């Protein structure tokens, strides 16, 4: 499937943020890790990150017939529900309206994590 043949747009965007109370609790717990254990555990990993924001909303895809055929197969073989498909002026439009599945996120490295 050629993604260059798909136009994306987003609508009704909502964000879920990690609130400061949670950030403070995590920061406190990270501070309690002894330096030796922190170095041993985190030293084995490239970089440790934490998701602090999730973005939700409607995703609109506009594509041609060939790509729509591939999308139909992918949607049919997935557990995605509530997809709206429209055909108009030789283009196929798909609308994914999922407020329980994020389409984007913000991640922060643990070593720079501050509340």
Secondary structure, DSSP 4 states (H G I P E B T S, - for coil): --GGGEEEEEEEEEEEE--HHHHHHHHHHHHTS-HHHHHHHHHTSS--EEEEEEEEEEEEEEE-HHHHHHHHHHHHTS----EEEEEETTEEEEEEEESSS-SEEEEEEGGG---
